[in-house]
Amino acid sequence: MKENIEAAETWRDLVHGAPNWWSGDPVVTAAYEHPTLRTFFPLPTHGTLKFFRTARPPYPAVRTDDLPFIVCGGPPYQVYTPGYERLLGEATTAAEAVELVVASLPGSTSPDPRD
């Protein structure tokens, strides 16, 4: 899997940037440490950590939010499919939540289906 420079920059800003609510959050740290999730664009929003295949234009014709995400603030940490459609499971540690996300990734784990 080729390195996604923009995703790497986004992660660097998230993990090492200015302090925010997610600074030092165990979910953000565990996700950053996982090489598969580090290829995606992270988006901390509304107490969750979401992952996207693309973050900057040009976007594909049909942009989908198809990756599972983690609800921060645990333990337990909850992992959901996009749109809170289905609870995939709960984890007692941030690392377990990250593993649940990785195990639940759909089909290709390529950050951008155009690659």
Secondary structure, DSSP 8 states (H G I E B T S, - for coil): ----HHHHHHHHHHHHSS--TTTT-HHHHHHHHSTTGGGSEEEEETTEEEEES--SSS--SS----S-EEE-S-SSEEEE-GGG--EEEEESSHHHHHHHHHHT--S---SSTT-
